[in-house]
Amino acid sequence: MDETHKTSGSKFLVVTLLNVVITIAEFIGGLVSGSLGLLSDALHNLQDTVSIIIAYIADLISGKKNDAAKTFGYKRAEIIAAFVNASVLIVITVFMVVESINRLGSPQKIDGKLMMIVAIVGLVANFISMLILFSGTKNNLNIRATFLHMLSDTLSSVGVVIASVFVTLFNWTWVDPVITIVIAIWLLKEAFDVIKESTNILMESSPEIDLEEVQSALLEIPEIVGIHHVHIWMIDENYCILDAHINVQKNLNLSELDEIYSRVGDLLKEKFNISHVTLQAECDRGLDKPLIE
């Protein structure tokens, strides 16, 4: 296991332990105080614990080297985990909205002070978990999806703390489900973004790269006179692959083709961050073909 996966593994372990403690505290606090917000937060944290374990297992699998069974490697294990975790988050969020609407129709007595104490403990622990995972959110969709769970719990805890203030001071029990609904709506948007991105990768959709610009860049190499049959896709959010046929000038020898391949690979990596390039050189065949076919 490399250092990157050791580091992420230790992060997942710490966050898992924190979530177990939070979940137990909020379940007990929610039942005793009567707070829907605390119970929703506890349910969230319970699911988050499972999500973190899934994310950690996917992180371990993605670190395996390419082999005969998986020639592209195991990197997409993390994309699958991100998709699953974001999907589950949507289901739980919808459940929270439904329960909140039901609670608005039949308000219940809430122990505001107990609600506040437990919510503050949960807020601190969730915030720590969020900070632990934050550094990996930009380059790892799996950690980003797990971070979203932590962020959702942190926001939920903030909402519960705010609601507990109104319950304690004014006995406004309706604030508890209303804040839960507001947070849930925001979370739905974030979760859908992760699902959209992970689905695009799993469906081998093209990344946000202008293929016309790629074509123009390659045609600036004098020996290349055409490019067609282009395929471009992502293995994960950081590893992009391009496969294409290029038409080259006639009478080039093999060593000259090697040099062209190297120049193309360097150019695409530097300008478009394409990690792996596979080219098939042709003379006249396919010269009249479109870029995508």
N, C-alpha and C positions, 0 to 999 in steps of 0.2 A: 504494500500500500504506500503511495507517495505521500509527501508532506501535506499536499493540498487536502487530500481525503482524510488524513489524520486530524488536521485542524478542523475541518467541517464536521468530522465525527464527534470530536470533543464538544463542539458547539451544540450539536443535536442532543448529546447526552445531558448537558447542563440544562438546556431548555426543557427537555422532557421531565427531568426531576422537578423543576420549578412548576411545570404545569400540573403534575400529579398533586403537589401540595396545594396549589390554588384550587384545583377541582374539588378536593375533599373539603377545604375550608368554605367554598362558596355553596356547595350542596347543603352542608349543614346550616350555614348562615341563611341561605334562601328558604329552607324549610322552616327554620325557627322564626325568622323575621316576616315571612310571607311575601318576600319581594320576588316578583317575576323577573326583574332585571338580574338579580343574583343567580336565580335558577337558570336563566338563559345563558348567563356568563359561564356558569358551571358546565352546562351542556356543551357550550362552545369549547371550553378548555378540555373537556373529556375527549371530544372529537379531535381537538388539536394534538393531544397526546398521541392518538392513533396516527394522525397525519404526519407528525414529526418522525414517528417510527418508520412509516412508509417512505418518507423522504430520505431518512438515513439509510435504509436498505437500498433504495435506488442510488444513493450516492456511492455506496460500496460497489454495487453492480457496475455502475458507469466507469469505475476506475479499472475494471478488468481490461486486459489487453485484447486486441483483435485476435481472432482465431479462425479456424476453418468453419466453425458453425456460424460465426458472426464476423464476416470479413470487414464490415464497417465499424465493428466494435459494439460496445454496450452503452454508448452515451445516451441513447434515447430512453433508457430506463428512467432517467430523471425527468424527461419530457412527459412520459406516461404518468409518473407520480404527480407532476404538477397539474396535469389534466384531471386526474382523479381527485386530488385535494381541492382544487378549485370547484369541481362539480359538487362535491360533498358540502363545501362551504355555501354554495347556492341553496342546496336543499335545506340546510340548517337555518339559513337566513330567512327563507320563505316561511319555515315553521315558526320562527321568532315573530314575524309579522302577523301571522294568523293568530298566535297566542296573545299577542299584544292587543289586537283588535277585539278579541274575546274578553280580555281583561278590562278594556275600556267600557264594554257593555255591562260588566258586573264587577265594579271595583271592590277590592278586599283590603282589610286592615293590614297596615305594614308597620313594623318596628323600625322607624327611621334611623335611630342611633346605631342599632346593631347592623343594619344595612350599610351604614356609612363606614363603620369600622372594617367590616369584611371587604367592602368595595375598595377601600384604601389599600389594604393588604394585597388584594388582587391587582390593583393598578400598579403598585410598585414592582411586583413580581413580573407582570406582563411587560412593563416598560423595560425591565432588565433583559428579558428574553428578546424583545424587539431589538434592543441595542446590540446584543450578541450576534444576531443574524444579519444586521443591516449591511455590513461590509460586503456580503456576498450577493446582494440583490441585483447588482448591475449586470453581472456576467453569468448568472446561474438562475435559470427559470425555476428550477426545483426549490432553491433556497428562497427565491422571490415569492413563490406560492406559499411556502411555510411562513415567511415573514408576514404575508398578508393575513394569515390566521392570527399571528401575534399582534399585528396592528389592529385587527378587528377586536381582539380581546381587550387591548389597551383602550381603544375608543369606547368599547362597551363599558369598561370599568369607569372611565371618565363620566360616561352618561349616568351610570348607577350612582356615582358619588354626587353628581349634580342633582339627580332625582332625590337622593336621600336628604339633601339639604332642604328641598322644598317640602318633602314629606314631614321632616322633623319640625320645621318652622311654621308651615302653613297647613299641614295635613293634606296636601295636594297629591293624592295617591295616583291621579291620572298622569302625572308627569313621568312616572316610571315606565309605563308602556309606550308613551309618546316618544320619549327619547330612544327607546329600543327600536321603534319603527324608523326613526330618522337615520340612526346608525346602520340599520339593515339595508336601507335603500342605497346608501353610499357603498356598502360592501358588495352589493349585487353588481354594481358597475365595475368595481375593481376585479372581482372574480371572473366576470365575463371577459375582461381584457386578457386575463391569463389563459382562459379557455380558447379564446380566439387565436392567440399567439401559438399555444401548444398544438392546436388543431392544424394550423397552417404548416407547422413543422412536420407533424405526423402525416399530413396529406402531401408532403413534399412540394408545397407551394414555393414559388420563387421568392427569395428575399427581396427587400427593397433596394434593388440594383437596377439601374437603367440599362437594359440590354442593347439599346441603340448606341449608348455611350461606350459600352464594352466593345461593340462592333467597330466603332470609329477608332477606338484606342488600338485595337489589333491591326486594323488596316493601315495604321501609321508605320507599322513594320514593313519595310520595302518588299520583303520576300513573300508577304501574305497578300493575296489578291481577292480573297473571298472568305466568308465564314457562314456556315449553315448548320442545321441539325443541332441546335444549341439546347442543352438541358442544364438547368441550374437549380440546386436545392440545398436544404440545410439538414445536417445530421443532428445538430442541436443548435442553440441560439448563437453559438460562437464558431461553428465549423461549417463553412460553406464549400460546396463542390460544384465545379463546372465541367461539363462534357460537351465537346464540339468537334465538328469537322472543319478543317481549314483548307482552302485552296492555295497552293503555293506555286511559285514560278517553276517551270519545267527544268529538268536536268540538275536538280539539287541532289547532292549525295547525302548519305546517312549522317555523316558528321555535321553537315550544315543543318540538317533537320534537328539534330540534338541541340544545336545552339539556338535555333528558333524556339524550340520547346522551352528551353531554359529562360529565354527572354520573355516569352508569353507568361510563364509561371510567375516570374519576378514582377512583371508589370501588373498582372491581375491581383497579386498579393498586396503590392504596395498601394495601388490605386483603388481597389474595390474590396480588399480584405478577403479575397477568395483563397481558401486554404489549400485546396487540392484541385489540380487541373488534369484532365485527360483529353488528349487531342488525337485526331486521326487526320493525317496529311493526305491530300488528294491534289490532282492537277486540274483536269477539266470536269471530272465527275461531280455533279451537284453544284456546279458553279452558278446555275440559274435557279437554285433552290432558295426558298425564303429562310430567314434567320431561324424561325420557329416552324417546325413541321411535325 
